[in-house]
Amino acid sequence: MKTMKCVPQRMYKILLALLALISAVVLFILGITLIPVLGILLSLPTFAIAIYIFKLHLNDRCEIDVGSGAGT
């Protein structure tokens, strides 16, 4: 039952990560076509942020669990 009450928080987390991923792809495409150096340099940290958000865990109270870390 605890997993059902955290659905909105999980959806917001996934939505935020998808928005970061989409913006990274747009910046990468701009980096290839219009502004080569700046677009690619801005897209790399945005990709990293999107991956970090995807790996974040929620605790039982539906909050981001900073104690466990994203990679563990």
C-alpha positions as CSV (number, residue, x, y, z in Angstrom):
1,M,0.0,0.0,0.0
2,K,2.9,2.4,0.6
3,T,3.9,2.2,-3.0
4,M,0.5,3.4,-4.2
5,K,0.6,6.7,-2.2
6,C,4.0,7.8,-3.7
7,V,2.8,7.6,-7.3
8,P,2.4,11.4,-7.8
9,Q,5.9,12.0,-6.4
10,R,7.4,9.3,-8.7
11,M,5.6,10.7,-11.7
12,Y,6.9,14.3,-11.0
13,K,10.4,12.9,-10.6
14,I,10.2,11.1,-13.9
15,L,8.6,14.1,-15.6
16,L,11.5,16.3,-14.3
17,A,14.1,13.9,-15.5
18,L,12.4,13.6,-18.9
19,L,12.4,17.4,-19.2
20,A,16.1,17.5,-18.4
21,L,16.7,14.8,-20.9
22,I,14.8,16.5,-23.6
23,S,16.6,19.8,-23.0
24,A,19.9,18.0,-23.1
25,V,19.0,16.5,-26.5
26,V,17.9,19.9,-27.8
27,L,21.1,21.5,-26.6
28,F,23.1,18.7,-28.2
29,I,21.3,19.1,-31.5
30,L,21.9,22.9,-31.3
31,G,25.5,22.1,-30.5
32,I,25.9,20.1,-33.7
33,T,24.1,22.5,-36.0
34,L,24.2,26.1,-34.8
35,I,26.5,26.7,-31.8
36,P,29.0,23.9,-31.8
37,V,31.1,24.5,-28.7
38,L,28.5,26.1,-26.4
39,G,25.7,23.7,-27.2
40,I,27.7,20.6,-26.6
41,L,29.3,21.9,-23.5
42,L,25.9,22.8,-22.0
43,S,24.3,19.5,-23.0
44,L,26.8,17.3,-21.2
45,P,26.0,18.6,-17.7
46,T,22.3,18.5,-18.6
47,F,22.6,14.8,-19.5
48,A,24.3,14.2,-16.2
49,I,21.6,16.0,-14.3
50,A,18.9,13.9,-16.0
51,I,20.7,10.7,-15.2
52,Y,21.1,11.8,-11.6
53,I,17.4,12.6,-11.3
54,F,16.4,9.2,-12.8
55,K,18.6,7.5,-10.1
56,L,17.2,9.4,-7.1
57,H,15.3,7.3,-4.6
58,L,12.2,8.2,-2.6
59,N,11.9,7.1,1.0
60,D,8.7,5.8,2.7
61,R,7.4,9.4,3.2
62,C,7.6,10.1,-0.5
63,E,10.6,12.4,-0.2
64,I,13.9,12.3,-1.9
65,D,16.3,10.2,0.2
66,V,19.5,12.1,0.4
67,G,21.1,9.8,3.0
68,S,21.5,6.8,0.7
69,G,22.9,8.7,-2.3
70,A,21.8,8.4,-5.9
71,G,24.3,5.8,-7.0
72,T,24.0,3.3,-4.1
